[in-house]
Amino acid sequence: MILTELEIKKVIEIAKTVFPNFSDWEYNNEKNDEYLGFSLWGKFVLDPENLMSRCFFVTLETYEQKWRAYLTIGQHSYFWSSADMGDAYLLDTDDYDSVDEAILELKREMLKLFQAFSVI
């Protein structure tokens, strides 16, 4: 699915609101060798002062008329992503009819993951 400029602005606004600690938002809005349609990603650096700090990415993408969401480490999610260099998919969602549903499910999965590490 390819989005209009107005739709792109809306999705970026939603992503920035829902993931306020992520920055450097970028997007692709075409089908090509690496993307199956629209894809938006933002980055979170755990320790910005450390040049070797790992980067986490939230990626929201379309496939056909559906939305998916991913949490990855090392690089954002795209068609040819690989774990060869320390990059990995941490979480992903099923396909949803709206970006809001995909985000909600990703946040649920993130909460479950982070609760697993909590000692409280």
C-alpha positions as CSV (number, residue, x, y, z in Angstrom):
1,M,0.0,0.0,0.0
2,I,1.3,3.4,-0.9
3,L,0.1,6.4,1.2
4,T,-0.8,10.0,0.2
5,E,1.2,12.8,1.7
6,L,-1.6,13.6,4.1
7,E,-1.7,10.0,5.2
8,I,2.0,9.9,5.7
9,K,1.9,13.0,7.9
10,K,-0.9,11.5,10.0
11,V,1.1,8.2,10.5
12,I,4.2,10.1,11.4
13,E,2.3,12.2,13.9
14,I,0.7,9.1,15.5
15,A,4.1,7.4,15.7
16,K,5.8,10.4,17.3
17,T,3.0,10.7,19.9
18,V,2.9,7.0,20.8
19,F,6.6,6.5,20.8
20,P,7.9,9.9,22.2
21,N,11.4,8.6,23.1
22,F,12.1,7.5,19.5
23,S,13.6,9.9,17.1
24,D,15.1,10.2,13.6
25,W,11.9,9.1,11.9
26,E,12.3,8.1,8.3
27,Y,10.0,6.5,5.8
28,N,9.8,4.8,2.4
29,N,6.7,5.1,0.3
30,E,7.3,2.8,-2.7
31,K,7.5,-0.8,-3.6
32,N,11.0,-1.8,-4.5
33,D,13.6,-4.5,-3.7
34,E,13.7,-3.7,0.0
35,Y,10.1,-2.6,0.8
36,L,6.7,-4.0,0.1
37,G,5.0,-0.5,0.3
38,F,4.9,2.2,2.9
39,S,7.3,1.8,5.9
40,L,8.1,4.2,8.7
41,W,10.8,3.7,11.3
42,G,12.1,5.6,14.4
43,K,15.2,5.0,16.5
44,F,15.9,4.8,20.2
45,V,19.5,4.8,21.4
46,L,19.8,3.4,24.9
47,D,22.9,5.4,25.8
48,P,23.4,8.3,23.4
49,E,26.8,9.2,25.0
50,N,28.3,5.8,24.1
51,L,29.2,5.5,20.4
52,M,28.8,1.7,20.6
53,S,25.3,1.9,22.2
54,R,22.7,-0.4,20.6
55,C,19.9,1.2,18.6
56,F,16.3,-0.1,18.9
57,F,13.8,0.6,16.1
58,V,10.1,0.7,15.8
59,T,8.9,0.0,12.3
60,L,5.4,0.4,11.0
61,E,4.8,-1.0,7.5
62,T,2.1,-1.9,5.1
63,Y,1.6,-5.1,3.1
64,E,-1.2,-5.2,0.7
65,Q,-4.0,-3.4,2.6
66,K,-2.8,-4.4,6.1
67,W,-0.5,-2.9,8.7
68,R,2.3,-4.6,10.7
69,A,4.6,-3.4,13.5
70,Y,8.1,-4.5,14.6
71,L,10.6,-3.9,17.4
72,T,14.1,-4.6,16.2
73,I,17.6,-4.0,17.4
74,G,20.5,-2.9,15.2
75,Q,18.5,-1.6,12.2
76,H,14.9,-1.1,11.2
77,S,12.8,-3.8,9.7
78,Y,12.9,-4.1,6.0
79,F,12.5,-6.9,3.5
80,W,16.1,-8.0,3.5
81,S,16.9,-7.5,7.2
82,S,19.3,-10.0,8.7
83,A,20.7,-11.0,12.1
84,D,24.2,-11.6,10.7
85,M,25.7,-8.5,12.3
86,G,23.9,-8.4,15.6
87,D,20.6,-7.1,14.1
88,A,17.5,-8.9,15.2
89,Y,13.8,-8.9,15.2
90,L,12.6,-8.8,18.8
91,L,8.9,-8.5,18.4
92,D,6.4,-8.3,15.6
93,T,2.6,-8.3,15.1
94,D,0.2,-10.0,12.9
95,D,-1.5,-8.0,10.1
96,Y,-4.1,-5.4,11.1
97,D,-6.6,-3.2,9.3
98,S,-5.3,0.0,10.8
99,V,-2.0,1.4,12.0
100,D,-3.6,2.1,15.4
101,E,-4.4,-1.6,15.8
102,A,-0.8,-2.7,14.9
103,I,0.7,-0.1,17.3
104,L,-1.6,-1.2,20.1
105,E,-0.6,-4.8,19.6
106,L,3.1,-4.0,19.4
107,K,2.9,-2.0,22.6
108,R,1.1,-4.9,24.3
109,E,3.9,-7.3,23.2
110,M,6.5,-4.8,24.4
111,L,4.9,-4.5,27.8
112,K,4.9,-8.3,28.1
113,L,8.6,-8.5,27.2
114,F,9.6,-5.7,29.6
115,Q,7.5,-7.2,32.4
116,A,9.5,-10.4,32.0
117,F,12.6,-8.5,33.0
118,S,11.0,-6.7,35.9
119,V,11.7,-7.9,39.4
120,I,8.9,-5.9,40.9
